[in-house]
Every structure is written in structure tokens, then in C-alpha cells.
Amino acid sequence: MLDLIVHTLAWALSLCTPRPRGRHRLNSLPPLRIVPTSPPPPRFTERLDGNASRLVRPYVLTPTELRRQRERRRAAYLASLGIDTGPKHI
């Protein structure tokens, strides 16, 4: 399959690229050699233990942080609509 893909790409490139002219012109393309390689070894050979690590969620916010984040998101959304929300007392 890979050999067919390589030959198809070589044919397509020969159509798109200009042919060399002159004295040192190549008569035919050399045969493409594909060297077989062994498959890579598996990355993980042992199972991971879920009990070995603590379950930590650093993204959990306090209620005041959630309120401030909600306000910032609302202000950004309204700013995208062209509505300016600023401090209550200027």
C-alpha cells in the first residue's frame, strides 16, 4: 500500500514540476527503496494505579471568586456587544 502511495505521489509531482532539459537530463526515475523497520515497543507495559495519586482539583473556586469570575465574564460579553459596564459610582 505504501509503495502505491509513493508511486502515485511521484507521478503527481512529475506532472506538476518542470522536466529538466539539457545534457544532464535524467532518463528515468531510480526505483524507490523502502527499508522495512520493526514496530516500536509498547509505551506502557504496566497498569497505572489510581490509588497512588491524590485527587486534587486546583480549579475549584470559592463562592466569592466564582462571583467575580461571573462578573468579569458578563462584562466581557457585554463589551463584545458594545455595552460598557463600569463601576457603579464614577
C-alpha positions in Angstrom: 0.0 0.0 0.0 2.8 2.4 0.9 4.5 1.6 -2.4 1.4 2.5 -4.3 1.1 5.8 -2.4 4.8 6.7 -3.1 4.5 5.9 -6.8 1.2 7.9 -7.0 2.9 10.9 -5.3 5.9 10.6 -7.6 3.7 10.6 -10.6 1.7 13.6 -9.4 4.9 15.5 -8.7 6.3 14.6 -12.1 3.2 16.2 -13.7 3.5 19.4 -11.5 7.2 20.0 -11.8 9.1 21.0 -14.9 11.2 18.4 -16.6 14.9 19.1 -16.7 16.3 20.0 -20.1 19.8 19.8 -21.3 22.7 17.5 -21.3 22.5 16.1 -17.7 18.9 15.1 -18.0 17.7 12.1 -16.0 16.2 9.4 -18.3 14.1 7.6 -15.7 13.5 7.8 -12.0 15.5 5.4 -9.9 13.5 2.8 -8.1 12.4 3.8 -4.7 13.7 1.6 -1.9 11.6 1.2 1.2 13.6 -0.2 4.2 11.3 -2.2 6.5 11.6 -1.3 10.1 10.5 -3.1 13.2 7.4 -1.7 15.1 8.2 0.5 18.1 8.0 -1.1 21.5 4.8 -0.5 23.5 5.0 2.6 25.7 3.2 1.3 28.8 3.7 -2.3 29.8 2.2 -2.0 33.3 -1.1 -0.7 34.6 -1.3 2.6 36.4 -2.6 2.6 39.9 -5.2 5.2 40.5 -5.0 4.9 44.3 -1.4 6.1 44.2 -2.2 9.7 43.4 -4.3 12.2 45.3 -7.4 13.6 43.6 -6.8 17.3 43.6 -8.9 19.9 41.7 -7.0 23.2 41.8 -9.6 24.8 39.6 -12.3 24.7 42.3 -13.1 28.3 43.3 -14.6 29.8 46.4 -18.0 31.5 46.1 -16.6 35.0 46.1 -14.1 34.0 43.3 -16.9 32.5 41.3 -19.0 35.7 41.7 -16.0 37.8 40.5 -15.4 35.5 37.6 -19.0 35.6 36.6 -18.9 39.4 36.7 -15.8 39.5 34.5 -17.3 37.1 32.0 -20.5 39.1 31.9 -18.6 42.4 31.4 -16.5 40.8 28.6 -19.7 39.5 26.9 -21.4 42.9 27.1 -18.3 44.6 25.9 -18.4 42.4 22.8 -21.9 43.8 22.2 -20.7 47.3 22.6 -22.2 47.9 26.1 -19.8 49.4 28.6 -20.2 48.2 32.2 -18.0 50.0 34.7 -18.0 50.9 38.3 -21.3 52.0 39.8 -20.0 55.3 41.1 -17.7 57.3 38.8 
